[in-house]
Amino acid sequence: MSRAISRRKMSEPRILAPVLVVVGMKREAACAAGEGVETLCSGADVARLRAALDDLRGRDFSAVVSFGLAGGLHHRLRPGHVVVADEIVGGDARRKTHTRLSDMLIEGVAAAGCKVGPGAIVGVDQPAMDAAAKAALREKAQAVAVDMESHLAEEFARRRNLPFVALRAISDPAARALPPLAAKALTPEGDVDSAAVAREIMREPRQLGGMIRAGLDSRAAFASLSRCGPLLGPLLRLVLADL
């Protein structure tokens, strides 16, 4: 009897803890939502994200993913192109992501019809708003894209000894400057603060053109995220079950 029970347990699939997906915006979280996935939204606030990650102590996860929009640092990357990180740069540290999970994501994203490739992503505490700031980051970090969550998500995964990957869609390309109000466009919950945007445009109407361009760029990026997001849970858990 005990041998039969043992064989049955060996044949049963291993129950995995959810995959933690760290994002900056609620819209990004909606793209990633699915079975086996739990999202955490920073509202593009690094201090808030650090606190939220600290609050997760005691929770079990099978892997950590940084997911969402990114600024382009390499000039070949256009809005909608997807970068799956092979390295994460944070401060002076440079760390590899999980190779098998990253390779699986690249294959899945390509099959979904998106332009995708590997590259280093640098995480920063303040947004890179113009071409000069992006060029300086590209030179210093030797990275192809920048966001405000990947360095903290990677740090959390490393502390917990969890596999980590990052998938980011380029929104603003390397040569594009964001209007100043873009830094104030989100609520703490990660929604677009329409009232704040309207107030800033009324105060400084010249920002309207930049916001329209940024909106068109983000539309291309979100189209890619909408294709990639539903793959996260199934693809990653397929690999994680064998780790």
C-alpha positions as CSV (number, residue, x, y, z in Angstrom):
1,M,0.0,0.0,0.0
2,S,2.8,2.5,0.9
3,R,4.5,1.8,-2.4
4,A,1.4,2.5,-4.3
5,I,0.9,5.8,-2.5
6,S,4.5,6.7,-3.1
7,R,4.2,6.0,-6.9
8,R,1.0,8.1,-7.0
9,K,2.6,11.0,-5.3
10,M,5.6,10.9,-7.7
11,S,3.2,11.0,-10.7
12,E,1.3,14.0,-9.4
13,P,2.3,17.4,-10.8
14,R,4.2,19.6,-8.4
15,I,2.1,22.4,-7.1
16,L,4.0,25.7,-7.9
17,A,3.7,28.9,-5.9
18,P,2.6,31.9,-8.1
19,V,5.0,33.8,-10.3
20,L,5.5,37.4,-9.0
21,V,5.3,39.9,-11.8
22,V,6.5,43.4,-10.9
23,V,5.2,46.3,-12.9
24,G,5.0,50.1,-12.8
25,M,1.4,50.6,-14.1
26,K,-2.0,49.0,-13.6
27,R,-2.3,48.7,-17.4
28,E,0.9,46.6,-17.4
29,A,-0.5,44.5,-14.6
30,A,-3.7,43.8,-16.7
31,C,-1.5,42.6,-19.6
32,A,0.3,40.1,-17.3
33,A,-2.7,38.9,-15.3
34,G,-3.5,35.2,-15.5
35,E,-3.5,31.9,-13.7
36,G,-0.5,31.3,-11.5
37,V,0.5,35.0,-11.7
38,E,0.5,37.6,-9.0
39,T,1.2,41.2,-9.9
40,L,2.8,44.0,-7.8
41,C,2.4,47.6,-9.1
42,S,4.9,50.3,-8.1
43,G,3.1,53.3,-9.5
44,A,6.6,54.3,-10.8
45,D,7.7,55.1,-7.3
46,V,10.9,53.3,-6.2
47,A,10.4,53.9,-2.5
48,R,6.9,52.5,-2.6
49,L,8.1,49.5,-4.5
50,R,10.8,48.8,-2.0
51,A,8.3,49.0,0.8
52,A,5.8,46.7,-1.1
53,L,8.5,44.1,-1.7
54,D,9.5,44.2,2.0
55,D,5.9,43.5,2.9
56,L,6.0,40.3,0.9
57,R,8.2,38.6,3.4
58,G,6.8,35.2,4.3
59,R,5.0,34.9,0.9
60,D,6.0,32.0,-1.4
61,F,6.8,32.6,-5.1
62,S,8.3,30.3,-7.7
63,A,9.9,33.1,-9.7
64,V,10.1,36.9,-10.2
65,V,9.5,38.8,-13.4
66,S,10.0,42.5,-14.2
67,F,7.4,43.3,-16.9
68,G,6.2,46.4,-18.6
69,L,7.4,49.5,-20.6
70,A,11.0,50.6,-20.9
71,G,12.9,53.5,-22.4
72,G,15.1,52.6,-25.3
73,L,18.9,53.2,-25.0
74,H,20.0,51.5,-28.2
75,H,19.0,53.4,-31.4
76,R,18.0,50.2,-33.2
77,L,15.1,49.6,-30.7
78,R,11.8,51.1,-31.8
79,P,8.5,51.4,-30.0
80,G,7.0,48.0,-29.6
81,H,10.3,46.1,-29.7
82,V,10.6,43.7,-26.8
83,V,13.8,43.2,-24.8
84,V,14.2,40.1,-22.6
85,A,17.1,40.9,-20.3
86,D,20.2,38.7,-20.2
87,E,21.6,41.0,-17.5
88,I,20.3,43.5,-15.0
89,V,22.4,46.6,-14.1
90,G,21.7,48.4,-10.9
91,G,24.2,50.9,-9.5
92,D,27.6,49.4,-10.1
93,A,26.3,45.8,-10.0
94,R,25.7,43.7,-13.1
95,R,23.9,40.4,-12.7
96,K,22.7,37.6,-15.0
97,T,19.1,36.6,-15.4
98,H,17.9,33.0,-15.5
99,T,19.0,31.6,-18.8
100,R,16.4,28.9,-19.4
101,L,13.5,31.1,-18.5
102,S,14.8,34.0,-20.6
103,D,15.3,31.7,-23.6
104,M,11.8,30.3,-23.3
105,L,10.4,33.8,-23.2
106,I,12.3,34.9,-26.3
107,E,10.9,31.9,-28.2
108,G,7.4,32.5,-27.0
109,V,7.4,36.2,-27.7
110,A,8.8,35.7,-31.2
111,A,6.1,33.1,-31.9
112,A,3.5,35.6,-30.8
113,G,4.7,37.9,-33.6
114,C,6.7,40.5,-31.7
115,K,10.2,41.7,-32.5
116,V,12.3,40.5,-29.6
117,G,15.9,40.1,-28.6
118,P,18.2,39.8,-25.5
119,G,20.1,42.7,-23.9
120,A,21.0,44.3,-20.7
121,I,18.4,46.4,-18.9
122,V,19.5,49.1,-16.4
123,G,17.2,49.9,-13.5
124,V,17.1,53.5,-12.2
125,D,15.4,55.4,-9.3
126,Q,14.6,58.4,-11.5
127,P,13.2,58.3,-15.1
128,A,15.5,59.1,-18.0
129,M,13.6,61.9,-19.6
130,D,15.7,63.0,-22.6
131,A,18.1,61.7,-25.2
132,A,21.2,63.0,-23.3
133,A,20.2,61.1,-20.1
134,K,19.6,58.0,-22.1
135,A,23.0,58.3,-23.9
136,A,24.8,58.7,-20.6
137,L,23.0,55.6,-19.2
138,R,23.8,53.6,-22.4
139,E,27.5,54.6,-22.1
140,K,27.8,53.9,-18.3
141,A,25.7,50.8,-18.0
142,Q,26.3,49.3,-21.4
143,A,22.5,48.5,-21.5
144,V,19.9,48.7,-24.3
145,A,16.9,49.6,-22.2
146,V,16.0,51.3,-18.9
147,D,13.1,51.0,-16.4
148,M,12.4,51.8,-12.8
149,E,11.5,48.3,-11.5
150,S,14.0,45.7,-12.8
151,H,16.9,46.4,-10.4
152,L,14.6,46.1,-7.3
153,A,12.8,43.1,-8.6
154,E,16.1,41.4,-9.3
155,E,17.3,42.2,-5.8
156,F,14.2,40.8,-4.3
157,A,14.6,37.6,-6.3
158,R,18.2,37.2,-5.4
159,R,17.5,37.7,-1.6
160,R,14.9,34.9,-1.9
161,N,17.0,32.7,-4.1
162,L,14.3,32.7,-6.8
163,P,14.8,32.6,-10.6
164,F,14.5,36.1,-12.2
165,V,13.7,37.3,-15.7
166,A,12.7,40.7,-17.2
167,L,10.6,41.3,-20.2
168,R,10.2,44.9,-21.3
169,A,8.6,46.6,-24.4
170,I,10.2,49.8,-25.6
171,S,8.0,52.8,-25.4
172,D,10.1,56.0,-25.8
173,P,13.1,55.3,-28.1
174,A,16.6,56.5,-27.5
175,A,16.3,59.7,-29.4
176,R,12.9,60.7,-28.0
177,A,12.5,63.1,-25.1
178,L,9.6,62.8,-22.8
179,P,7.6,65.9,-21.7
180,P,8.2,66.9,-18.1
181,L,4.6,66.0,-17.2
182,A,5.2,62.4,-18.0
183,A,7.0,62.1,-14.7
184,K,3.8,63.2,-12.9
185,A,1.3,61.3,-15.0
186,L,0.7,58.3,-12.7
187,T,-1.3,58.0,-9.4
188,P,0.3,56.1,-6.5
189,E,-1.9,53.1,-7.6
190,G,-0.4,53.0,-11.1
191,D,-3.3,54.6,-13.0
192,V,-2.9,57.5,-15.4
193,D,-3.8,60.7,-13.5
194,S,-5.9,62.4,-16.1
195,A,-6.6,65.4,-13.9
196,A,-2.9,66.1,-13.3
197,V,-2.1,65.7,-17.0
198,A,-4.8,68.2,-17.9
199,R,-3.6,70.7,-15.4
200,E,0.0,70.4,-16.6
201,I,-1.0,70.9,-20.3
202,M,-3.1,73.9,-19.4
203,R,-0.1,75.3,-17.5
204,E,2.3,74.5,-20.3
205,P,0.5,73.8,-23.6
206,R,3.7,73.1,-25.4
207,Q,3.9,69.7,-23.7
208,L,0.8,68.5,-25.6
209,G,2.8,67.5,-28.7
210,G,5.2,65.5,-26.7
211,M,2.4,63.7,-24.8
212,I,0.7,62.8,-28.1
213,R,4.0,61.3,-29.4
214,A,4.5,59.5,-26.1
215,G,1.0,58.2,-26.4
216,L,1.6,56.8,-29.9
217,D,4.8,55.2,-28.7
218,S,3.2,53.6,-25.7
219,R,0.4,52.3,-27.9
220,A,2.9,50.3,-29.9
221,A,4.5,49.1,-26.7
222,F,1.3,48.0,-25.1
223,A,0.3,46.1,-28.2
224,S,3.4,44.0,-27.7
225,L,2.7,43.6,-24.0
226,S,-0.8,42.5,-24.7
227,R,0.7,39.7,-26.8
228,C,3.4,38.8,-24.3
229,G,1.6,39.0,-21.0
230,P,-0.6,36.0,-21.4
231,L,2.5,33.9,-22.1
232,L,4.2,34.6,-18.8
233,G,2.3,32.2,-16.5
234,P,2.1,29.2,-18.9
235,L,5.7,29.5,-20.3
236,L,7.5,30.1,-17.1
237,R,5.6,27.5,-15.1
238,L,6.3,25.0,-17.8
239,V,10.1,25.4,-17.2
240,L,9.8,25.9,-13.4
241,A,8.1,22.6,-13.1
242,D,11.3,21.0,-14.3
243,L,13.8,23.0,-12.2
